[in-house]
């Protein structure tokens, strides 16, 4: 199994599930992706690491009162304090930090100008996810936003991301986030009545061997299928799912050039 050893600045490095029922979430995601769970006691409570064949894939913790179940995203910021100092000037807001997380690293929790939460990570002992796929890997952070131009300006200025296409971003067009020349995620313009009442958000994708079979399995475990399996030309086949506690995520069978990096 490929192991990730390092990340470039601006990379998607970690994902974290806030769940109203962590024990049920362990069973659901374990059944879905074969993940095992390792619990750690922290000052804030139990923090669970999901693993695949001994490599770390993501994390789980008990959502505090008032927080809906959700998957959060972390991006690499080796110069954490300097990067964090730019957030307010770009129209964002620091929610927590910068601060140390024991010997693991240093982090900032923030909101972009439209209020979408994300976190920045400066690695010490922990670089982030080390599971390199090809299956059960969390990949492709995708930002759904009604203001793609504003998002490009904010995240581009903060993390150095570019987009593909690089110029003339069409407000109705899907684009890719590009970091150090590599496509690392997506930006989805929220246009049309279908988005009414849906707040802007980050979405994660988890790689699977058979999208249709895994979507069916998710439904059998009590999940809701919000987008049935469908093809993405030249990319793969995906489905959007809400887990039994309410957190949204997507699964994807990747093909061709969009296979995740294995190291």
C-alpha positions as CSV (number, residue, x, y, z in Angstrom):
1,X,0.0,0.0,0.0
2,X,1.5,3.4,-1.0
3,X,2.3,5.7,1.8
4,X,2.4,9.5,1.5
5,X,5.6,10.9,3.0
6,X,5.3,14.6,2.4
7,X,3.1,17.4,1.0
8,X,3.8,20.7,-0.8
9,X,2.5,23.9,0.6
10,X,-1.2,24.5,-0.2
11,X,-1.9,20.8,-0.5
12,X,-5.1,19.1,0.8
13,X,-3.6,17.2,3.7
14,X,-6.4,16.1,6.1
15,X,-10.1,15.7,6.6
16,X,-12.1,15.5,9.8
17,X,-15.6,14.2,10.4
18,X,-17.7,15.9,13.1
19,X,-20.4,13.4,14.0
20,X,-23.4,13.4,16.4
21,X,-22.7,9.7,16.9
22,X,-19.0,8.7,16.6
23,X,-19.6,5.1,17.4
24,X,-22.2,4.7,14.7
25,X,-19.9,6.6,12.3
26,X,-17.0,4.2,13.0
27,X,-19.2,1.3,12.0
28,X,-20.6,3.0,8.9
29,X,-17.3,4.2,7.4
30,X,-15.6,1.0,8.5
31,X,-18.1,-1.0,6.5
32,X,-18.0,1.4,3.6
33,X,-14.2,1.7,3.1
34,X,-12.6,-1.0,5.3
35,X,-11.2,1.7,7.6
36,X,-10.1,0.8,11.1
37,X,-10.4,3.1,14.0
38,X,-7.8,4.2,16.7
39,X,-9.2,6.3,19.6
40,X,-7.0,8.9,21.3
41,X,-7.9,10.8,24.4
42,X,-7.3,14.5,24.1
43,X,-8.2,17.5,26.4
44,X,-11.2,18.1,24.1
45,X,-12.4,14.5,24.2
46,X,-11.9,11.4,22.1
47,X,-10.3,11.9,18.7
48,X,-10.5,8.9,16.4
49,X,-8.0,8.3,13.6
50,X,-9.3,6.3,10.6
51,X,-6.7,4.0,9.1
52,X,-6.3,1.9,6.0
53,X,-3.7,-0.9,6.3
54,X,-2.0,1.0,9.1
55,X,-1.8,4.4,7.2
56,X,-3.9,7.3,8.4
57,X,-6.8,8.4,6.2
58,X,-9.0,10.9,8.1
59,X,-10.3,11.6,11.6
60,X,-13.5,11.6,13.6
61,X,-14.7,13.5,16.7
62,X,-18.0,14.2,18.5
63,X,-19.6,17.3,17.1
64,X,-20.2,19.9,19.8
65,X,-23.8,21.1,20.5
66,X,-25.2,23.1,17.7
67,X,-22.8,21.9,15.0
68,X,-24.4,19.8,12.3
69,X,-22.5,16.7,11.2
70,X,-19.9,17.6,8.5
71,X,-16.6,16.8,6.9
72,X,-14.0,19.5,7.4
73,X,-10.9,20.1,5.3
74,X,-7.2,21.0,6.1
75,X,-4.6,22.6,3.8
76,X,-0.9,22.6,4.3
77,X,0.6,26.0,5.5
78,X,4.2,25.5,6.5
79,X,4.4,29.2,7.5
80,X,1.2,29.0,9.5
81,X,1.4,32.3,11.4
82,X,2.3,34.3,8.3
83,X,-0.4,32.7,6.2
84,X,-3.0,33.1,9.0
85,X,-2.2,36.8,9.3
86,X,-3.5,37.3,5.7
87,X,-6.9,35.9,6.3
88,X,-8.7,38.9,7.8
89,X,-7.2,41.3,5.1
90,X,-8.6,39.0,2.4
91,X,-12.1,39.2,3.9
92,X,-12.0,35.9,5.9
93,X,-12.1,35.3,9.7
94,X,-10.0,33.3,12.1
95,X,-12.1,31.2,14.3
96,X,-9.4,29.6,16.3
97,X,-5.6,29.8,16.5
98,X,-2.9,29.8,15.3
99,X,-2.0,27.3,18.0
100,X,-0.2,24.1,18.7
101,X,-1.8,20.7,18.7
102,X,0.7,19.0,21.0
103,X,3.6,17.5,19.1
104,X,1.5,16.7,16.0
105,X,1.5,20.2,14.5
106,X,0.1,23.6,14.5
107,X,-3.3,24.8,13.2
108,X,-5.7,27.6,12.4
109,X,-9.4,27.2,11.9
110,X,-10.9,29.9,9.7
111,X,-13.8,31.0,7.6
112,X,-13.6,32.4,4.0
113,X,-15.5,35.6,3.1
114,X,-18.7,33.6,2.6
115,X,-18.4,31.9,6.0
116,X,-17.1,28.5,4.7
117,X,-15.0,26.8,7.4
118,X,-11.5,25.4,6.5
119,X,-8.3,24.7,8.5
120,X,-4.6,25.3,7.9
121,X,-2.0,22.9,9.1
122,X,1.7,23.3,9.9
123,X,3.1,19.8,10.2
124,X,5.4,18.7,13.0
125,X,5.1,15.0,13.8
126,X,2.0,14.5,11.7
127,X,2.0,15.6,8.0
128,X,-1.7,14.8,7.5
129,X,-3.1,11.7,5.8
130,X,-0.5,9.1,4.9
131,X,-2.8,6.6,3.1
132,X,-2.0,6.9,-0.6
133,X,-4.8,4.8,-2.1
134,X,-5.9,3.8,-4.5
135,X,-9.1,2.9,-2.6
136,X,-10.5,4.5,0.6
137,X,-8.4,7.6,0.0
138,X,-10.0,11.0,0.7
139,X,-9.3,13.2,-2.3
140,X,-10.5,16.2,-4.3
141,X,-11.8,18.9,-1.9
142,X,-14.5,20.7,-3.9
143,X,-15.8,24.1,-2.9
144,X,-19.4,24.8,-3.8
145,X,-19.9,28.6,-3.8
146,X,-22.2,31.2,-5.3
147,X,-19.2,33.5,-5.7
148,X,-16.5,31.6,-7.6
149,X,-14.6,34.8,-8.5
150,X,-14.4,35.8,-4.9
151,X,-13.3,32.3,-3.9
152,X,-10.5,32.3,-6.5
153,X,-9.3,35.6,-5.3
154,X,-9.3,34.6,-1.6
155,X,-7.8,31.1,-1.8
156,X,-5.4,32.1,-4.6
157,X,-4.1,35.0,-2.5
158,X,-4.0,32.9,0.7
159,X,-2.6,29.6,-0.6
160,X,-1.2,30.4,-4.0
161,X,-3.7,28.3,-5.9
162,X,-4.5,28.9,-9.5
163,X,-7.4,27.6,-11.5
164,X,-7.9,25.5,-14.6
165,X,-9.0,27.3,-16.8
166,X,-6.6,29.9,-15.6
167,X,-8.4,33.0,-16.8
168,X,-11.9,34.1,-17.7
169,X,-13.6,31.9,-15.1
170,X,-17.2,31.5,-16.2
171,X,-19.5,31.8,-13.2
172,X,-21.5,28.8,-14.6
173,X,-18.4,26.6,-15.3
174,X,-16.8,24.0,-13.1
175,X,-13.1,24.7,-12.6
176,X,-10.2,22.9,-11.0
177,X,-7.9,24.1,-8.2
178,X,-4.3,23.9,-9.3
179,X,-1.4,23.8,-6.8
180,X,2.2,23.5,-8.0
181,X,0.9,22.6,-11.5
182,X,-1.3,19.7,-10.3
183,X,-5.1,19.7,-10.1
184,X,-5.9,19.1,-6.5
185,X,-9.7,19.9,-6.2
186,X,-12.6,21.7,-7.7
187,X,-14.7,24.8,-7.5
188,X,-18.4,24.4,-8.3
189,X,-20.5,27.5,-8.9
190,X,-23.8,27.4,-7.1
191,X,-26.2,28.5,-9.9
192,X,-29.9,27.8,-10.2
193,X,-32.9,26.8,-8.0
194,X,-31.3,23.5,-7.1
195,X,-29.1,25.3,-4.6
196,X,-31.8,27.3,-2.9
197,X,-31.3,27.1,0.9
198,X,-27.9,25.3,0.6
199,X,-25.0,27.1,2.2
200,X,-21.6,27.2,0.5
201,X,-19.4,24.4,1.6
202,X,-16.5,22.1,1.0
203,X,-17.2,18.6,-0.2
204,X,-14.8,15.6,0.0
205,X,-14.6,12.6,-2.3
206,X,-13.5,9.1,-1.2
207,X,-12.2,6.6,-3.8
208,X,-13.9,3.3,-4.4
209,X,-13.6,0.4,-6.8
210,X,-17.2,0.3,-7.8
211,X,-19.4,3.4,-7.3
212,X,-22.7,1.7,-8.0
213,X,-22.0,-1.1,-5.6
214,X,-20.8,1.2,-2.8
215,X,-23.7,3.6,-3.2
216,X,-26.1,0.6,-2.9
217,X,-24.2,-0.6,0.2
218,X,-24.4,2.9,1.8
219,X,-28.2,2.9,1.3
220,X,-28.4,-0.5,3.0
221,X,-26.5,1.0,6.0
222,X,-29.1,3.8,6.3
223,X,-27.4,6.5,4.3
224,X,-29.3,8.7,1.8
225,X,-28.2,8.9,-1.8
226,X,-28.6,12.5,-2.8
227,X,-27.0,12.1,-6.3
228,X,-27.2,8.5,-7.7
229,X,-24.1,7.2,-9.4
230,X,-23.3,9.0,-12.6
231,X,-20.4,9.5,-15.0
232,X,-18.0,12.5,-15.1
233,X,-16.5,12.5,-18.6
234,X,-12.8,11.7,-18.6
235,X,-12.7,11.5,-14.8
236,X,-14.8,8.6,-13.4
237,X,-18.1,7.8,-11.8
238,X,-19.4,9.4,-8.6
239,X,-22.3,9.6,-6.1
240,X,-23.2,12.1,-3.4
241,X,-24.2,10.5,-0.1
242,X,-25.5,11.7,3.3
243,X,-24.3,9.4,6.1
244,X,-26.9,8.1,8.7
245,X,-25.9,11.0,11.0
246,X,-26.3,13.7,8.3
247,X,-22.8,14.4,7.1
248,X,-22.4,14.8,3.3
249,X,-19.6,13.2,1.3
250,X,-19.1,11.8,-2.2
251,X,-17.6,8.5,-3.4
252,X,-15.8,8.3,-6.7
253,X,-14.3,5.6,-9.0
254,X,-11.4,7.5,-10.7
255,X,-10.1,6.8,-14.1
256,X,-7.3,8.1,-16.3
257,X,-5.5,11.3,-15.5
258,X,-7.5,11.9,-12.3
259,X,-6.1,8.9,-10.4
260,X,-4.9,10.2,-7.0
261,X,-1.2,10.5,-6.4
262,X,0.2,7.5,-4.5
263,X,3.1,9.1,-2.9
